[in-house]
């Protein structure tokens, strides 16, 4: 089970690395709000996954719920970048699929007692 927990950390870390160049391509007039919101959620996601890896029981469940919330927020922010035409549909589809993969892993992890 430890490998699976480490895999979800690696996936979220890779997702963070993927987001950063995209944030830099958001027009400067929107980067301070939209870009900052994305960066904050991505960093929070990676840190929360890291913390949850070392916990058990109710404490871990609380952090797993925070991870789920952060993923939902990132989905909204990514969709917003696509709808504002800051990202291509191809970039959006790739990012959304990666977040869906993390969400599937998270659901499996949450089932483990």
C-alpha positions in Angstrom: 0.0 0.0 0.0 2.9 2.4 0.6 3.8 2.3 -3.1 0.3 3.4 -4.0 0.5 6.3 -1.6 3.8 7.3 -3.0 2.4 7.0 -6.5 -0.4 9.5 -5.8 2.2 11.9 -4.4 4.3 11.5 -7.6 1.2 12.1 -9.8 0.3 15.2 -7.9 3.9 16.5 -8.0 4.0 15.9 -11.7 0.7 17.7 -12.1 2.2 20.7 -10.2 5.2 20.7 -12.6 2.8 20.6 -15.6 0.8 23.6 -14.3 3.6 26.0 -13.8 4.6 26.7 -17.4 0.9 27.0 -18.2 0.4 29.6 -15.5 3.3 31.6 -16.9 1.4 31.8 -20.2 -1.7 33.4 -18.7 -1.8 37.1 -19.7 -0.2 39.3 -17.1 -3.5 41.1 -16.4 -5.0 37.8 -15.2 -1.9 36.1 -13.7 -2.1 37.9 -10.4 -5.5 36.5 -9.6 -6.1 33.4 -11.7 -2.4 32.3 -11.9 -1.9 32.8 -8.2 -5.1 30.9 -7.4 -3.8 27.9 -9.5 -0.4 28.0 -8.0 -1.7 28.1 -4.4 -4.1 25.2 -5.0 -1.4 23.1 -6.7 1.1 23.7 -3.9 -1.6 23.0 -1.3 -2.5 19.7 -3.1 1.1 18.4 -3.2 1.7 19.4 0.5 -1.6 17.8 1.7 -0.9 14.6 -0.2 2.5 14.5 1.4 1.1 15.0 4.9 -1.7 12.5 4.4 0.9 9.8 3.4 2.2 9.8 6.9 -1.1 9.8 8.8 -3.7 7.1 9.6 -7.3 7.0 10.5 -9.5 10.0 10.9 -6.6 12.5 10.5 -5.8 11.0 7.1 -9.5 11.0 6.1 -9.7 14.7 6.8 -6.7 15.4 4.6 -8.0 13.2 1.9 -11.2 15.3 1.8 -9.0 18.4 1.5 -7.2 16.8 -1.4 -10.5 16.1 -3.1 -11.6 19.7 -2.5 -8.3 21.0 -4.0 -8.7 18.8 -7.0 -12.3 20.1 -7.6 -11.0 23.7 -7.3 -8.2 23.0 -9.8 -10.7 21.5 -12.2 -12.7 24.7 -12.1 -9.6 26.9 -12.5 -8.3 24.8 -15.4 -11.7 25.0 -17.1 -11.7 28.7 -16.6 -8.3 29.0 -18.3 -9.7 27.1 -21.3 -12.9 29.1 -21.5 -11.0 32.3 -21.4 -8.9 30.9 -24.2 -5.6 31.0 -22.2 -5.2 27.3 -22.8 -6.0 25.1 -25.7 -8.6 22.4 -25.6 -5.8 19.9 -26.0 -4.0 21.3 -22.9 -7.2 21.3 -21.0 -8.0 17.7 -21.9 -4.5 16.6 -20.9 -4.7 18.4 -17.6 -8.2 17.2 -16.9 -7.3 13.6 -17.6 -4.3 13.8 -15.2 -6.6 15.2 -12.5 -9.1 12.5 -13.1 -6.4 9.9 -12.7 -5.4 11.4 -9.4 -9.0 11.5 -8.3 -9.4 7.8 -9.1 -6.3 7.0 -7.1 -7.6 9.1 -4.2 -10.9 7.3 -4.2 -9.1 4.0 -4.0 -6.9 5.3 -1.2 -9.9 6.6 0.8 -11.4 3.1 0.7 -8.4 1.7 2.6 -9.1 1.8 6.3 
